[in-house]
């Protein structure tokens, strides 16, 4: 009786297991009874073949067939297997005499037998199906993981695990046996089922773990000691000086321990998923890293492990991210053909998903994912080319759609953090893996996609996005040695922005261009915008010219920058801006003079490419004035960034007192007192003289106060003064009208004369 092969659900890291092959197809048709259940193989209970089936003359397989014993027609004749077999042989003599003759010459035992052979079968009752059928568990029955789950719904008595049992196992593990390892694995399965809240799994287990102290002791024992004891049981003492990893399947005891090791690895993966404490999870991941040779033996468990490690690599705490990446790297190094490509695909999709939002706290994690993904891509340039070509082409398609349709939706598909971080990733990959013949053809299309992204919407609001693209192109040009015209996109900003214009509003908070893609209209009017923009232009110009400082064509390459900086210094009236750019101009001119002096001493021609390359290499090794200045500037710049980050962290920890802002009512009271001093309109007779002395429009004090009120928005204070119910409010007058009325009796007489003339 053949057993059907169980097909596991295919995960995202690959298809079927390569190490477990399905048994050959059964040549005889079988009567199968399928037990309803999720992901369970059918139980093949009995086999049979119809009697009138015509056998094939070239194969004797039909002789081994069995007849259904529960057939009502055959059970009424009370025939045994032996008598039925004899009848079939007699019919064979008539149907196929040639094959019958072949059996007589080669195998007489099949033809000569006695009727007594069927005596035992004659008295047997017909086969009947049992009332309850055994149902396979989710992970298979005893043949799959070495654990018999029993009949469905039948509870077994669980043995509670105590600290004394764990200590006894710990002492006995020094001389580990397969039976002891089996018990420890069953106890760990019960502990994991309890931690996950799987009540059915905990009840069906041989052991039961309910105490937290027992759980901690058991997990600690498995993480620290069990793997070393298992390694000693399989291979004994490892030979000294051997760095090669021993395969567990090469041990003679692997057949006895295989199912228990498989169950143990599955429990470890489940434990990693349900542990929330960072220190415990870090210890588990270190244990998983040491267990990689065992995971590689089981492809299904290895795929489950990789899926969990990718999740921790992208969303876990910083320590867990590093440990998860070490596990991914170790698995992919040992099984490149099987796991490298699907792991890279899943990691890239996860990277894009986690780059949707960027903040100062998330930026280091995104940079970590870029570096680690680049390291895995560097394991195989062929696989890296396939992924890079596919995803760079995908970026180009998005850019083409945005350029052709010219709609807001298509612009947003390009001008977002995911698109920008993908550009930065592939620029980092190509620049890191250079020189590489396989990836060299991808440099030009990637540079074209980045330049097209800059030119899509070249407005001032998207200057931060332009800065990100310029940095990516500068890195790509510097590392690969390919000339990319980056400088025009930086110098263009000097011509588009008027740095002499007075800012419309002041802002105490600077703009962090590293975590911004688009500026608002309010940001464009702030002084912090121009300060930050000029600082970015200084950094980008210096970085690009530093990358080309050793080239033989540096004087001609830097000439547009020199002319633009001189023009900026002539027109700009802000001292701080001029000071920065004048310093940059001096360093660029000094480097250009240095290259010109070295060129004059050269004895080779321009057409000699090898001589030019050797000259540039020597110049880079000796150093130039601009490279020396850049190295010092880079150290200071990095220190400033670290101080900013640490300063923010320190400010968050300090408990500053809250600033008590004055209420609106308090401000009204102050305005009322001030206006009362200015315009004292009491009912006494001396009020007019006091008013003319204090608040005449011609007096300098009144003019100054009026100007101040106009600049500060005096209308709001006047309105608040009238609403308070003072004497001015009762008359419905504002201070300007009061000034007009206070000019003297001539105005009153003139008004009276006008009124008489109208009559």
C-alpha positions as CSV (number, residue, x, y, z in Angstrom):
1,X,0.0,0.0,0.0
2,X,1.5,3.3,-1.1
3,X,1.1,6.4,0.9
4,X,0.2,9.7,-0.8
5,X,2.8,12.5,-0.7
6,X,2.0,15.6,1.3
7,X,2.4,18.8,-0.7
8,X,3.3,21.7,1.6
9,X,1.9,25.2,1.0
10,X,4.4,27.1,-1.1
11,X,5.9,30.1,0.7
12,X,7.2,33.3,-0.9
13,X,10.8,32.0,-0.9
14,X,10.4,29.1,-3.2
15,X,8.3,26.2,-4.5
16,X,8.4,22.6,-3.4
17,X,11.0,21.1,-1.2
18,X,14.0,19.9,-3.1
19,X,15.1,17.4,-0.4
20,X,11.8,15.4,0.0
21,X,10.7,13.5,-3.1
22,X,7.2,12.1,-3.5
23,X,7.0,8.2,-3.9
24,X,6.4,6.8,-7.3
25,X,2.9,6.7,-8.6
26,X,1.0,3.5,-7.7
27,X,0.4,1.4,-10.8
28,X,-2.7,-0.2,-9.2
29,X,-5.8,1.9,-8.7
30,X,-6.6,2.3,-5.0
31,X,-9.8,2.9,-3.1
32,X,-9.2,6.0,-1.0
33,X,-11.2,7.5,1.8
34,X,-10.5,11.2,2.3
35,X,-10.8,12.5,5.8
36,X,-12.0,16.1,5.8
37,X,-9.4,18.5,7.2
38,X,-7.1,21.4,6.3
39,X,-3.9,20.5,4.5
40,X,-4.1,16.8,5.3
41,X,-3.2,13.9,3.0
42,X,-5.9,11.3,2.3
43,X,-5.6,8.0,4.2
44,X,-5.4,5.1,1.7
45,X,-7.3,2.4,3.5
46,X,-7.6,-0.5,1.1
47,X,-6.8,-1.3,-2.5
48,X,-8.7,-3.1,-5.2
49,X,-9.1,-3.7,-8.9
50,X,-12.1,-4.9,-10.8
51,X,-12.1,-8.5,-11.8
52,X,-13.0,-7.9,-15.4
53,X,-10.0,-5.6,-16.0
54,X,-8.0,-6.9,-18.9
55,X,-4.3,-7.3,-17.9
56,X,-1.4,-6.2,-19.9
57,X,0.4,-9.1,-21.5
58,X,3.8,-7.6,-21.0
59,X,3.6,-6.9,-17.2
60,X,2.9,-9.3,-14.3
61,X,1.7,-6.6,-12.0
62,X,-1.9,-7.6,-12.3
63,X,-1.1,-10.9,-10.6
64,X,-0.5,-9.0,-7.3
65,X,-3.9,-7.3,-7.3
66,X,-6.3,-7.7,-4.4
67,X,-10.0,-7.8,-4.6
68,X,-12.3,-5.8,-2.5
69,X,-13.5,-8.0,0.3
70,X,-16.5,-6.0,1.1
71,X,-18.1,-6.5,-2.3
72,X,-21.6,-8.0,-1.7
73,X,-21.4,-10.3,-4.8
74,X,-18.0,-11.8,-3.9
75,X,-18.6,-12.0,-0.2
76,X,-21.7,-14.2,-0.8
77,X,-19.5,-16.9,-2.6
78,X,-17.1,-17.1,0.5
79,X,-14.0,-17.2,-1.7
80,X,-10.6,-16.7,-0.3
81,X,-7.7,-15.0,-1.9
82,X,-6.0,-18.3,-2.8
83,X,-9.0,-19.8,-4.6
84,X,-9.7,-16.5,-6.4
85,X,-6.0,-16.4,-7.4
86,X,-6.3,-19.9,-8.8
87,X,-9.3,-19.0,-10.9
88,X,-7.5,-16.1,-12.3
89,X,-4.6,-18.3,-13.3
90,X,-6.9,-20.7,-15.1
91,X,-8.4,-17.8,-17.1
92,X,-4.9,-16.6,-17.8
93,X,-4.0,-19.9,-19.6
94,X,-6.9,-19.3,-22.0
95,X,-6.4,-15.6,-22.6
96,X,-2.6,-15.4,-22.8
97,X,-1.0,-18.8,-23.3
98,X,2.4,-17.2,-24.1
99,X,2.7,-15.5,-20.8
100,X,1.4,-18.6,-18.9
101,X,4.1,-20.6,-20.6
102,X,6.6,-17.9,-19.5
103,X,5.5,-18.4,-15.9
104,X,5.8,-22.1,-16.0
105,X,9.4,-21.9,-17.2
106,X,10.6,-19.1,-14.8
107,X,8.3,-19.1,-11.7
108,X,6.5,-22.3,-10.8
109,X,5.8,-21.0,-7.3
110,X,3.1,-18.7,-8.6
111,X,1.3,-21.6,-10.3
112,X,1.7,-24.6,-7.9
113,X,-0.1,-24.0,-4.6
114,X,-2.6,-25.8,-2.4
115,X,-6.2,-25.0,-1.6
116,X,-5.3,-25.1,2.1
117,X,-3.5,-21.8,1.7
118,X,-6.8,-20.1,1.7
119,X,-8.2,-21.9,4.8
120,X,-7.4,-19.0,7.0
121,X,-8.9,-16.5,4.6
122,X,-12.1,-18.5,4.2
123,X,-13.1,-18.0,7.8
124,X,-12.4,-14.3,8.0
125,X,-15.1,-11.8,8.1
126,X,-15.4,-9.1,5.4
127,X,-13.5,-5.9,6.0
128,X,-15.5,-3.0,7.4
129,X,-14.6,0.6,7.9
130,X,-14.0,1.8,11.6
131,X,-16.5,4.1,13.1
132,X,-13.9,6.8,13.9
133,X,-11.0,7.5,11.6
134,X,-7.6,8.8,12.7
135,X,-7.0,12.4,11.5
136,X,-3.6,13.7,10.7
137,X,-2.4,16.8,12.5
138,X,-1.3,20.1,10.8
139,X,2.4,19.0,10.7
140,X,1.7,15.5,9.6
141,X,1.4,12.3,11.6
142,X,4.2,10.3,13.3
143,X,6.0,9.7,10.0
144,X,6.4,13.4,9.5
145,X,7.6,14.8,12.8
146,X,7.9,11.8,15.1
147,X,5.0,12.8,17.3
148,X,1.8,10.7,17.5
149,X,-1.1,13.0,18.1
150,X,-3.6,10.1,18.6
151,X,-7.3,10.2,17.5
152,X,-9.1,13.5,17.1
153,X,-10.7,14.7,20.2
154,X,-9.0,12.2,22.4
155,X,-7.1,13.9,25.3
156,X,-4.0,12.4,26.6
157,X,-2.7,12.9,30.2
158,X,0.0,15.6,30.1
159,X,2.9,15.5,32.5
160,X,3.6,18.9,34.1
161,X,7.2,20.0,33.7
162,X,8.9,21.2,36.9
163,X,12.2,22.9,37.7
164,X,13.6,19.6,39.0
165,X,12.9,17.9,35.7
166,X,14.6,20.7,33.8
167,X,17.7,20.4,36.1
168,X,17.7,16.7,35.6
169,X,17.6,17.0,31.8
170,X,20.3,19.6,32.0
171,X,22.7,17.3,34.0
172,X,21.8,14.3,31.8
173,X,22.5,16.3,28.6
174,X,26.2,16.0,29.1
175,X,25.7,12.5,27.8
176,X,22.8,13.2,25.5
177,X,20.8,10.3,24.1
178,X,18.2,10.2,21.4
179,X,15.5,9.4,23.9
180,X,16.4,12.3,26.2
181,X,16.5,14.7,23.2
182,X,13.1,13.6,22.2
183,X,11.7,14.4,25.7
184,X,13.3,17.8,25.7
185,X,11.9,18.6,22.3
186,X,8.4,17.6,23.4
187,X,8.6,19.8,26.5
188,X,9.7,22.7,24.4
189,X,6.8,22.2,22.0
190,X,4.5,22.3,25.0
191,X,6.1,25.5,26.2
192,X,5.8,27.2,22.8
193,X,2.1,26.1,22.5
194,X,1.4,27.6,25.9
195,X,3.2,30.8,25.0
196,X,1.2,31.1,21.8
197,X,-2.1,30.4,23.5
198,X,-2.6,27.2,21.5
199,X,-4.8,25.2,24.0
200,X,-5.4,22.3,21.7
201,X,-1.7,21.8,21.0
202,X,-0.9,22.1,24.7
203,X,-3.5,19.5,25.7
204,X,-2.3,17.1,23.0
205,X,1.3,17.3,24.1
206,X,3.0,14.8,26.3
207,X,4.2,17.5,28.7
208,X,2.6,20.7,30.1
209,X,4.4,23.9,31.0
210,X,2.4,26.4,33.0
211,X,4.9,28.1,35.3
212,X,6.8,31.1,34.0
213,X,10.0,30.0,35.9
214,X,9.9,26.6,34.3
215,X,9.4,28.2,30.9
216,X,12.4,30.5,31.4
217,X,14.6,27.6,32.6
218,X,13.6,25.3,29.8
219,X,14.1,27.9,27.1
220,X,17.4,29.0,28.6
221,X,18.6,25.4,28.7
222,X,17.6,24.8,25.0
223,X,19.3,28.0,23.9
224,X,22.6,27.7,25.8
225,X,23.3,24.0,26.1
226,X,21.2,21.8,23.9
227,X,22.7,22.6,20.6
228,X,26.2,21.9,21.7
229,X,25.1,18.6,23.3
230,X,23.4,17.7,20.0
231,X,26.5,18.5,18.0
232,X,28.5,16.3,20.3
233,X,26.1,13.5,20.0
234,X,26.1,13.6,16.2
235,X,29.8,14.1,15.6
236,X,31.6,13.6,18.8
237,X,34.5,15.9,19.3
238,X,35.1,18.2,16.4
239,X,38.6,18.0,14.9
240,X,40.9,20.8,15.9
241,X,41.6,23.5,13.3
242,X,38.7,22.5,11.0
243,X,36.6,25.6,10.0
244,X,34.4,23.6,7.6
245,X,30.8,23.3,8.7
246,X,29.8,19.7,9.2
247,X,26.5,18.6,7.7
248,X,24.2,17.0,10.2
249,X,22.9,14.5,7.6
250,X,26.4,13.0,7.4
251,X,26.2,11.6,11.0
252,X,25.2,7.9,11.4
253,X,22.7,8.9,14.1
254,X,20.9,11.4,11.9
255,X,18.2,8.9,11.0
256,X,17.1,8.5,14.6
257,X,17.3,12.3,15.4
258,X,16.0,13.7,12.2
259,X,12.3,14.0,13.1
260,X,13.0,15.4,16.6
261,X,15.4,18.0,15.1
262,X,12.8,19.0,12.6
263,X,10.2,19.5,15.4
264,X,12.8,21.4,17.5
265,X,13.6,23.9,14.7
266,X,9.9,24.5,14.1
267,X,9.4,25.3,17.8
268,X,12.3,27.7,17.7
269,X,10.8,29.6,14.8
270,X,7.5,29.9,16.6
271,X,9.3,31.0,19.8
272,X,11.1,33.8,17.9
273,X,7.7,35.1,16.6
274,X,6.0,35.2,20.0
275,X,8.9,36.7,22.2
276,X,8.6,40.4,22.8
277,X,11.6,41.0,25.1
278,X,14.5,42.4,23.1
279,X,17.2,40.6,25.1
280,X,15.5,37.2,24.9
281,X,14.8,37.7,21.2
282,X,18.5,38.6,20.6
283,X,19.6,35.4,22.4
284,X,17.2,33.4,20.3
285,X,18.5,34.9,17.1
286,X,22.1,34.1,18.1
287,X,21.0,30.6,18.7
288,X,19.2,30.5,15.3
289,X,22.4,31.7,13.7
290,X,24.4,28.8,15.2
291,X,21.6,26.4,14.0
292,X,21.7,27.4,10.4
293,X,23.4,24.1,9.2
294,X,20.4,22.2,10.7
295,X,17.9,24.6,9.0
296,X,19.5,24.0,5.7
297,X,18.8,20.3,6.0
298,X,15.0,21.1,6.0
299,X,14.0,23.4,3.1
300,X,10.5,24.0,4.5
301,X,11.7,25.1,7.9
302,X,14.4,27.2,6.2
303,X,11.8,29.1,4.2
304,X,9.8,29.7,7.3
305,X,12.9,31.0,9.0
306,X,13.8,33.3,6.1
307,X,10.3,34.8,6.1
308,X,10.5,35.6,9.8
309,X,14.1,37.0,9.5
310,X,13.0,39.4,6.7
311,X,10.3,40.7,8.9
312,X,12.7,41.3,11.8
313,X,15.3,42.9,9.4
314,X,12.8,45.6,8.4
315,X,10.7,46.2,11.5
316,X,12.7,45.0,14.6
317,X,14.8,46.8,17.1
318,X,18.3,47.8,15.9
319,X,20.1,44.8,17.5
320,X,17.5,42.4,16.2
321,X,17.8,43.9,12.7
322,X,21.6,43.2,12.7
323,X,21.2,39.6,14.0
324,X,18.4,38.8,11.5
325,X,20.5,40.1,8.7
326,X,23.4,37.8,9.8
327,X,21.1,34.8,9.7
328,X,19.9,35.8,6.2
329,X,23.5,36.3,5.0
330,X,24.6,33.0,6.3
331,X,21.8,31.1,4.7
332,X,22.2,32.8,1.4
333,X,25.9,32.2,1.3
334,X,25.5,28.4,1.8
335,X,22.5,28.0,-0.6
336,X,22.8,30.8,-3.2
337,X,21.0,28.8,-6.0
338,X,18.0,28.0,-3.8
339,X,17.4,31.0,-1.5
340,X,19.4,34.1,-2.7
341,X,17.0,35.2,-5.5
342,X,13.7,34.9,-3.5
343,X,15.3,36.4,-0.4
344,X,16.5,39.5,-2.4
345,X,13.0,39.9,-4.0
346,X,11.3,39.8,-0.6
347,X,13.8,42.1,1.0
348,X,13.5,44.7,-1.8
349,X,9.7,44.7,-1.6
350,X,9.9,45.1,2.2
351,X,12.4,47.9,1.8
352,X,10.1,49.8,-0.6
353,X,7.2,49.3,1.8
354,X,9.1,50.7,4.8
355,X,10.4,53.8,2.9
356,X,7.0,55.3,2.4
357,X,7.6,57.8,5.2
358,X,10.9,59.3,6.2
359,X,11.8,61.1,9.4
360,X,15.0,61.8,11.3
361,X,14.5,58.7,13.4
362,X,13.6,56.5,10.4
363,X,16.4,57.6,8.2
364,X,19.2,55.6,9.9
365,X,17.1,52.4,9.6
366,X,16.5,53.1,5.9
367,X,20.2,53.6,5.4
368,X,20.8,50.3,7.2
369,X,18.5,48.4,4.9
370,X,20.2,50.0,1.9
371,X,23.7,48.8,3.0
372,X,22.6,45.3,4.0
373,X,20.6,44.8,0.8
374,X,23.6,45.9,-1.2
375,X,25.8,43.4,0.6
376,X,23.5,40.5,-0.3
377,X,23.3,41.7,-3.9
378,X,27.1,41.6,-4.0
379,X,27.1,37.8,-3.4
380,X,26.2,37.1,-7.0
381,X,26.5,39.7,-9.8
382,X,24.4,37.6,-12.1
383,X,21.4,37.6,-9.8
384,X,22.1,41.2,-8.9
385,X,21.9,42.2,-12.6
386,X,18.5,40.4,-13.0
387,X,17.0,42.3,-10.0
388,X,18.6,45.6,-10.9
389,X,17.5,45.5,-14.5
390,X,13.9,44.6,-13.6
391,X,13.5,47.3,-10.9
392,X,15.3,50.1,-12.7
393,X,13.1,49.4,-15.7
394,X,10.1,49.6,-13.4
395,X,11.2,53.0,-12.2
396,X,11.7,54.2,-15.8
397,X,8.2,53.1,-16.7
398,X,6.8,55.2,-13.9
399,X,8.8,58.2,-15.0
400,X,7.8,57.8,-18.6
401,X,4.1,57.7,-17.6
402,X,4.5,60.9,-15.6
403,X,6.3,62.7,-18.5
404,X,3.7,61.7,-21.1
405,X,0.4,62.2,-19.2
406,X,1.4,65.3,-17.2
407,X,-1.2,64.8,-14.5
408,X,-1.0,65.2,-10.7
409,X,-1.5,61.5,-10.0
410,X,1.4,60.5,-12.3
411,X,3.6,63.2,-10.8
412,X,2.9,61.8,-7.3
413,X,4.0,58.3,-8.5
414,X,7.5,59.7,-9.1
415,X,7.8,62.5,-6.5
416,X,7.5,60.4,-3.4
417,X,9.9,58.9,-0.9
418,X,9.6,55.4,-2.2
419,X,10.8,56.4,-5.7
420,X,13.6,58.5,-4.3
421,X,14.9,55.9,-2.0
422,X,14.8,53.3,-4.8
423,X,17.0,55.6,-6.9
424,X,19.4,56.0,-4.0
425,X,19.5,52.2,-3.5
426,X,20.4,51.3,-7.0
427,X,23.0,54.1,-7.2
428,X,24.5,52.8,-4.0
429,X,24.5,49.2,-5.4
430,X,26.1,50.1,-8.7
431,X,28.7,52.3,-7.1
432,X,29.6,49.7,-4.5
433,X,29.8,46.7,-6.8
434,X,31.9,48.6,-9.4
435,X,33.9,47.6,-11.3
436,X,31.6,44.9,-12.5
437,X,31.2,43.9,-16.2
438,X,27.7,42.6,-15.5
439,X,26.4,45.8,-13.9
440,X,28.3,48.3,-16.1
441,X,25.5,48.5,-18.8
442,X,23.0,49.7,-16.1
443,X,24.8,52.9,-15.2
444,X,23.6,54.9,-18.1
445,X,19.9,54.1,-17.9
446,X,19.9,54.7,-14.1
447,X,21.6,58.1,-14.6
448,X,19.0,59.0,-17.2
449,X,16.1,58.1,-14.8
450,X,17.6,60.3,-12.1
451,X,18.1,63.2,-14.5
452,X,14.6,62.8,-15.8
453,X,13.3,62.9,-12.2
454,X,15.0,66.2,-11.7
455,X,13.6,67.7,-14.9
456,X,10.1,66.5,-14.4
457,X,8.9,69.5,-12.2
458,X,11.9,71.9,-11.9
459,X,10.3,74.4,-9.5
460,X,11.6,75.9,-6.3
461,X,9.2,73.8,-4.2
462,X,11.0,70.6,-5.2
463,X,14.5,71.8,-4.5
464,X,14.9,69.2,-1.7
465,X,14.1,66.4,-4.1
466,X,16.7,67.8,-6.5
467,X,19.3,67.8,-3.8
468,X,18.6,64.1,-3.1
469,X,19.0,63.2,-6.8
470,X,22.2,65.3,-7.2
471,X,23.7,63.4,-4.2
472,X,22.8,60.1,-5.8
473,X,24.4,61.1,-9.2
474,X,27.5,62.4,-7.5
475,X,28.0,59.1,-5.7
476,X,27.4,57.1,-8.9
477,X,29.9,59.3,-10.9
478,X,32.6,59.2,-8.2
479,X,32.6,55.5,-7.6
480,X,32.1,54.3,-11.2
481,X,34.4,56.8,-12.8
482,X,31.7,57.7,-15.4
483,X,31.3,61.4,-16.1
484,X,27.8,62.6,-15.3
485,X,26.9,66.3,-15.8
486,X,25.7,67.0,-12.3
487,X,27.1,70.6,-11.8
488,X,24.5,72.4,-14.0
489,X,21.6,71.2,-11.8
490,X,23.3,72.9,-8.8
491,X,24.4,76.1,-10.5
492,X,20.9,76.6,-11.9
493,X,19.6,77.3,-8.4
494,X,21.9,80.3,-8.0
495,X,20.2,81.9,-11.0
496,X,16.6,81.1,-10.0
497,X,16.7,82.3,-6.4
498,X,17.0,85.9,-5.3
499,X,19.1,85.8,-2.1
500,X,18.9,89.6,-1.7
501,X,15.2,89.6,-1.3
502,X,14.0,90.4,2.2
503,X,12.3,87.4,3.8
504,X,8.5,87.6,4.3
505,X,8.5,86.0,7.7
506,X,11.0,84.8,10.3
507,X,11.3,81.2,11.5
508,X,13.3,80.0,14.4
509,X,13.2,76.4,13.3
510,X,15.6,75.5,10.5
511,X,14.6,73.3,7.6
512,X,16.0,69.8,7.5
513,X,16.5,69.1,3.8
514,X,17.5,65.5,4.5
515,X,13.9,64.5,5.4
516,X,12.0,66.8,3.1
517,X,11.0,66.4,-0.5
518,X,8.7,69.4,-1.1
519,X,8.5,72.8,0.4
520,X,5.3,74.8,1.1
521,X,4.7,78.3,-0.1
522,X,5.1,79.6,3.4
523,X,8.6,77.9,3.6
524,X,9.7,79.7,0.5
525,X,9.2,83.1,2.2
526,X,11.2,82.2,5.4
527,X,14.7,83.2,6.1
528,X,15.5,79.6,7.2
529,X,14.7,78.4,3.7
530,X,17.4,80.6,2.1
531,X,19.9,79.8,4.8
532,X,19.4,76.1,4.4
533,X,19.3,76.2,0.6
534,X,22.7,78.1,0.4
535,X,24.2,75.6,2.8
536,X,23.0,72.7,0.6
537,X,24.4,74.4,-2.6
538,X,27.7,74.8,-0.8
539,X,27.8,71.1,0.2
540,X,26.7,69.8,-3.2
541,X,29.2,71.9,-5.2
542,X,32.0,71.0,-2.9
543,X,31.2,67.3,-3.0
544,X,30.9,67.1,-6.7
545,X,34.1,69.1,-7.4
546,X,35.9,67.0,-4.8
547,X,35.0,63.9,-6.7
548,X,36.6,65.4,-9.9
549,X,39.5,67.2,-8.2
550,X,42.1,64.7,-9.4
551,X,41.0,64.6,-13.0
552,X,43.2,66.2,-15.7
553,X,40.2,68.3,-17.0
554,X,39.3,69.8,-13.6
555,X,40.1,73.5,-14.7
556,X,37.7,73.3,-17.6
557,X,35.2,71.4,-15.6
558,X,35.2,73.9,-12.7
559,X,35.1,77.0,-15.0
560,X,31.2,77.3,-15.0
561,X,31.2,77.0,-11.2
562,X,33.9,79.7,-10.9
563,X,32.0,82.1,-13.2
564,X,28.7,81.5,-11.3
565,X,30.3,82.0,-7.9
566,X,31.9,85.3,-9.0
567,X,28.5,86.5,-10.4
568,X,26.9,85.5,-7.1
569,X,29.4,87.4,-5.1
570,X,29.0,90.6,-7.2
571,X,25.2,90.6,-6.8
572,X,24.6,89.2,-3.3
573,X,24.5,91.8,-0.5
574,X,24.2,89.3,2.5
575,X,27.5,89.1,4.3
576,X,27.1,85.6,5.6
577,X,26.2,84.2,2.2
578,X,29.2,85.9,0.6
579,X,31.6,84.7,3.2
580,X,30.8,81.0,2.5
581,X,30.8,81.2,-1.2
582,X,34.0,83.3,-1.3
583,X,35.8,80.5,0.7
584,X,34.5,77.9,-1.7
585,X,35.6,79.9,-4.7
586,X,39.1,80.3,-3.3
587,X,39.5,76.5,-2.8
588,X,38.2,75.7,-6.3
589,X,40.6,78.2,-7.9
590,X,43.5,76.9,-5.8
591,X,42.8,73.3,-7.0
592,X,42.5,74.4,-10.6
593,X,45.9,76.2,-10.4
594,X,47.4,73.0,-8.9
595,X,46.1,70.8,-11.8
596,X,47.3,73.3,-14.4
597,X,50.8,73.4,-12.9
598,X,51.0,69.6,-13.0
599,X,49.6,69.4,-16.5
600,X,52.4,71.7,-17.8
601,X,55.0,69.2,-16.6
602,X,53.3,66.3,-18.3
603,X,55.1,64.8,-21.3
604,X,52.3,62.7,-22.8
605,X,49.6,63.6,-25.3
606,X,45.8,63.9,-24.7
607,X,45.1,60.9,-26.9
608,X,47.2,58.6,-24.6
609,X,44.4,57.2,-22.4
610,X,46.7,54.9,-20.4
611,X,49.1,57.7,-19.6
612,X,46.1,60.0,-18.6
613,X,44.8,57.3,-16.2
614,X,48.2,56.8,-14.6
615,X,48.6,60.5,-14.2
616,X,45.1,60.8,-12.5
617,X,45.8,57.9,-10.3
618,X,49.1,59.4,-9.1
619,X,47.4,62.8,-8.5
620,X,44.7,61.1,-6.4
621,X,47.3,59.3,-4.3
622,X,49.3,62.5,-3.7
623,X,46.3,64.6,-3.0
624,X,45.1,68.0,-4.1
625,X,44.2,71.2,-2.2
626,X,40.5,70.6,-2.6
627,X,40.6,67.0,-1.4
628,X,42.6,68.0,1.8
629,X,40.1,70.8,2.5
630,X,37.2,68.4,1.9
631,X,38.5,65.8,4.3
632,X,38.7,68.4,7.1
633,X,35.3,69.9,6.2
634,X,33.7,66.4,6.2
635,X,34.9,65.7,9.7
636,X,33.5,69.0,11.0
637,X,30.3,68.5,9.1
638,X,29.7,65.0,10.5
639,X,30.5,66.2,14.0
640,X,27.9,69.0,13.6
641,X,25.3,66.4,12.6
642,X,26.1,64.2,15.5
643,X,25.9,67.1,17.9
644,X,22.5,68.1,16.5
645,X,21.2,64.6,17.0
646,X,22.6,64.2,20.5
647,X,21.5,67.7,21.4
648,X,17.9,66.9,20.4
649,X,18.1,63.7,22.5
650,X,19.4,65.6,25.5
651,X,16.7,68.3,25.1
652,X,14.0,65.6,25.1
653,X,15.3,64.2,28.4
654,X,15.4,67.6,30.2
655,X,12.4,68.8,32.1
656,X,12.0,72.4,31.0
657,X,9.5,74.6,32.8
658,X,6.5,75.5,30.6
659,X,6.2,79.0,29.3
660,X,3.1,80.7,30.5
661,X,1.7,82.7,27.7
662,X,-0.4,85.8,28.5
663,X,-4.1,85.3,28.0
664,X,-6.1,87.4,25.6
665,X,-7.9,89.1,28.4
666,X,-4.7,90.3,29.9
667,X,-3.6,91.8,26.6
668,X,-6.9,93.7,26.4
669,X,-6.3,95.1,29.9
670,X,-2.9,96.3,28.9
671,X,-4.2,97.9,25.7
672,X,-7.0,99.6,27.7
673,X,-4.5,101.1,30.1
674,X,-2.3,102.3,27.3
675,X,-5.2,103.9,25.3
676,X,-6.5,105.5,28.5
677,X,-3.2,107.3,28.9
678,X,-3.2,108.4,25.3
679,X,-6.9,109.5,25.0
680,X,-8.2,110.6,28.3
681,X,-11.7,111.8,27.5
682,X,-13.1,112.4,30.9
683,X,-16.1,114.8,31.5
684,X,-14.0,117.5,33.3
685,X,-13.3,120.7,31.5
686,X,-9.5,120.2,31.3
687,X,-9.9,117.1,29.3
688,X,-9.5,118.8,26.0
689,X,-6.3,120.6,26.9
690,X,-4.8,117.4,28.3
691,X,-5.7,115.5,25.2
692,X,-4.1,118.2,22.9
693,X,-1.0,118.1,24.9
694,X,-0.6,114.4,25.0
695,X,-2.1,113.0,21.8
696,X,-2.2,115.7,19.1
697,X,-1.6,114.2,15.7
698,X,1.2,116.6,15.1
699,X,3.2,115.6,18.2
700,X,6.1,113.2,17.6
701,X,5.0,110.8,20.4
702,X,1.6,110.3,18.8
703,X,3.1,109.8,15.3
704,X,5.5,107.2,16.6
705,X,2.7,105.3,18.5
706,X,0.5,105.4,15.4
707,X,3.3,104.0,13.2
708,X,3.9,101.2,15.8
709,X,0.2,100.4,15.9
710,X,0.0,100.3,12.1
711,X,2.9,97.9,11.9
712,X,1.7,95.6,14.7
713,X,-1.9,95.4,13.6
714,X,-3.6,98.1,15.8
715,X,-7.1,97.3,14.5
716,X,-7.3,94.2,16.7
717,X,-6.4,96.2,19.8
718,X,-8.8,99.0,18.9
719,X,-11.6,96.5,18.4
720,X,-10.9,94.9,21.8
721,X,-10.9,98.3,23.4
722,X,-14.3,99.2,22.0
723,X,-15.7,95.8,23.0
724,X,-14.8,96.4,26.7
725,X,-17.5,99.1,27.1
726,X,-15.3,102.2,27.8
727,X,-16.2,105.8,27.0
728,X,-14.9,105.5,23.5
729,X,-16.9,102.4,22.9
730,X,-20.1,104.1,24.0
731,X,-19.5,106.9,21.4
732,X,-18.6,104.3,18.7
733,X,-15.4,106.1,17.8
734,X,-11.9,104.9,17.0
735,X,-8.7,106.9,17.9
736,X,-8.3,108.3,14.4
737,X,-11.7,109.8,14.6
738,X,-10.9,111.2,18.0
739,X,-7.9,112.9,16.6
740,X,-10.0,114.6,13.9
741,X,-12.5,115.8,16.5
742,X,-9.7,117.1,18.7
743,X,-8.5,119.6,16.1
744,X,-10.5,122.5,17.6
745,X,-13.7,124.4,17.2
746,X,-13.0,125.4,13.6
747,X,-14.0,122.0,12.4
748,X,-17.2,122.2,14.3
749,X,-18.1,125.7,12.8
750,X,-17.2,124.5,9.4
751,X,-19.6,121.6,9.7
752,X,-22.3,123.9,10.9
753,X,-21.9,126.2,8.0
754,X,-22.1,123.4,5.5
755,X,-25.3,122.2,7.1
756,X,-26.9,125.7,6.8
757,X,-26.0,126.0,3.2
758,X,-27.6,122.7,2.4
759,X,-30.8,123.9,4.1
